[in-house]
Structure formats: C-alpha cells, structure tokens
Amino acid sequence: MEIAQLYQGLTFLSYATGIIVILVGAMLVKVLFDLSKLTRNIDETTTIVKTELEPTLKNVNKSVEIISGLIIKTDEGINKVKNFMSKTPLKFLGKLTTLTGKATKGFFSGLCMAFKMFSKKKK
C-alpha cells in the first residue's frame, strides 16, 4: 500500500509542477506583451519629443548667436571708449573727481565731529 501512496504523491506533485509551470509561462508571456507595449509607447514618445524639440533648439541656438554677437559688439565698444578715455585728458578729470570725493568726505566728517564736540552738554 505504501507504494501506491507514493505513486499518488508523485503523480500529484507532477500535476502541481505542471500547473505551476503553465501559470509561470502565462505570466511570463503577459510580462513580455506588456514590455513590448511599453517599448512601443516609449518609441512614439521619443519621436514626438524629437519632432517638437528640434525647432525649439534651433530657435534657442539662433537666440544665443544673436546675444553672443551683441555681447561681442558691446565689449568692442567698451574697449574703444576705454582706449579713447586713456588717450584724452579726461582721465585726469576722473582722478580729480575721486580726489574731490575724498576731500569732501573728510570735510564733512570733520564738520560732524566739530558739531559733536560743541554740542556736548557741560556738567
């Protein structure tokens, strides 16, 4: 009797293993199907993004070129003005304004100190 029970157990085990293998295979097919749908969707999305992004990148590139040209022209103009200022006697005027600024600052600080000294209350 023990051999019959052993055969029954092995038969049940083989059927259970077969059912599990079929279920795992079905799930694997489902996963592969979903994966293929996902790759198709990703491909469509990348195509749409590529077609929409190319004109935008061209516009950005043109804008950068225009701004770069403006910056270069501005730098050239500033350098011309600096060269002109260094060759003219106006550079002394610029130094004169810094000197007069320092002198007026010293004058007003001395004036404030004098007011503070004379405005102290006597005890």
DRENRO-580199 format. One record per residue (C-alpha): residue in three letters; chain; x, y, z. Coordinates in nm, 3 decimals. Layout:
Ala|A|X|Y|Z
...
This chain:
Met|A|0.000|0.000|0.000
Glu|A|0.285|0.232|0.065
Ile|A|0.400|0.217|-0.296
Ala|A|0.051|0.317|-0.418
Gln|A|0.051|0.615|-0.184
Leu|A|0.398|0.703|-0.306
Tyr|A|0.282|0.691|-0.669
Gln|A|-0.019|0.905|-0.580
Gly|A|0.205|1.161|-0.412
Leu|A|0.443|1.169|-0.708
Thr|A|0.152|1.199|-0.952
Phe|A|0.008|1.490|-0.754
Leu|A|0.349|1.653|-0.740
Ser|A|0.397|1.619|-1.117
Tyr|A|0.049|1.767|-1.187
Ala|A|0.112|2.053|-0.944
Thr|A|0.452|2.120|-1.101
Gly|A|0.295|2.119|-1.450
Ile|A|0.023|2.363|-1.342
Ile|A|0.280|2.593|-1.179
Val|A|0.500|2.581|-1.492
Ile|A|0.196|2.669|-1.709
Leu|A|0.099|2.959|-1.476
Val|A|0.455|3.094|-1.471
Gly|A|0.472|3.065|-1.852
Ala|A|0.141|3.252|-1.887
Met|A|0.264|3.527|-1.656
Leu|A|0.591|3.547|-1.847
Val|A|0.401|3.586|-2.176
Lys|A|0.188|3.862|-2.017
Val|A|0.501|4.042|-1.892
Leu|A|0.664|4.020|-2.236
Phe|A|0.346|4.152|-2.401
Asp|A|0.331|4.447|-2.160
Leu|A|0.701|4.511|-2.214
Ser|A|0.653|4.525|-2.591
Lys|A|0.364|4.772|-2.548
Leu|A|0.583|4.983|-2.321
Thr|A|0.867|4.991|-2.573
Arg|A|0.624|5.096|-2.850
Asn|A|0.490|5.377|-2.631
Ile|A|0.841|5.492|-2.543
Asp|A|0.936|5.491|-2.911
Glu|A|0.630|5.701|-3.001
Thr|A|0.703|5.942|-2.715
Thr|A|1.065|5.988|-2.819
Thr|A|0.956|6.051|-3.178
Ile|A|0.708|6.318|-3.067
Val|A|0.964|6.482|-2.836
Lys|A|1.224|6.481|-3.113
Thr|A|0.992|6.645|-3.365
Glu|A|0.880|6.908|-3.112
Leu|A|1.224|6.976|-2.967
Glu|A|1.423|7.029|-3.289
Pro|A|1.260|7.363|-3.385
Thr|A|1.285|7.484|-3.027
Leu|A|1.656|7.403|-3.014
Lys|A|1.710|7.582|-3.345
Asn|A|1.539|7.893|-3.205
Val|A|1.745|7.878|-2.887
Asn|A|2.062|7.840|-3.093
Lys|A|1.973|8.148|-3.303
Ser|A|1.896|8.347|-2.989
Val|A|2.229|8.250|-2.834
Glu|A|2.410|8.354|-3.152
Ile|A|2.234|8.692|-3.153
Ile|A|2.307|8.756|-2.786
Ser|A|2.668|8.647|-2.832
Gly|A|2.706|8.892|-3.120
Leu|A|2.560|9.173|-2.909
Ile|A|2.795|9.094|-2.623
Ile|A|3.097|9.094|-2.855
Lys|A|2.993|9.428|-3.009
Thr|A|2.935|9.577|-2.663
Asp|A|3.276|9.462|-2.544
Glu|A|3.438|9.615|-2.851
Gly|A|3.254|9.944|-2.788
Ile|A|3.359|9.949|-2.423
Asn|A|3.720|9.882|-2.518
Lys|A|3.707|10.166|-2.772
Val|A|3.571|10.404|-2.508
Lys|A|3.839|10.295|-2.259
Asn|A|4.111|10.347|-2.518
Phe|A|3.972|10.688|-2.606
Met|A|3.949|10.790|-2.240
Ser|A|4.306|10.679|-2.172
Lys|A|4.435|10.892|-2.463
Thr|A|4.245|11.209|-2.372
Pro|A|4.299|11.446|-2.081
Leu|A|3.961|11.336|-1.945
Lys|A|4.135|11.063|-1.745
Phe|A|4.273|11.337|-1.520
Leu|A|3.917|11.457|-1.468
Gly|A|3.822|11.109|-1.348
Lys|A|4.109|11.109|-1.100
Leu|A|4.015|11.461|-0.993
Thr|A|3.662|11.351|-0.906
Thr|A|3.796|11.072|-0.683
Leu|A|4.025|11.319|-0.508
Thr|A|3.747|11.573|-0.456
Gly|A|3.521|11.294|-0.331
Lys|A|3.777|11.201|-0.068
Ala|A|3.827|11.566|0.025
Thr|A|3.455|11.633|0.070
Lys|A|3.417|11.317|0.275
Gly|A|3.698|11.431|0.503
Phe|A|3.549|11.782|0.526
Phe|A|3.204|11.657|0.624
Ser|A|3.342|11.408|0.876
Gly|A|3.546|11.688|1.038
Leu|A|3.239|11.916|1.040
Cys|A|3.030|11.647|1.209
Met|A|3.300|11.590|1.469
Ala|A|3.314|11.964|1.543
Phe|A|2.937|11.977|1.592
Lys|A|2.958|11.681|1.829
Met|A|3.231|11.847|2.031
Phe|A|3.045|12.178|2.068
Ser|A|2.707|12.021|2.125
Lys|A|2.819|11.818|2.432
Lys|A|2.646|11.931|2.745
Lys|A|2.864|12.084|3.008
Lys|A|2.824|11.948|3.359
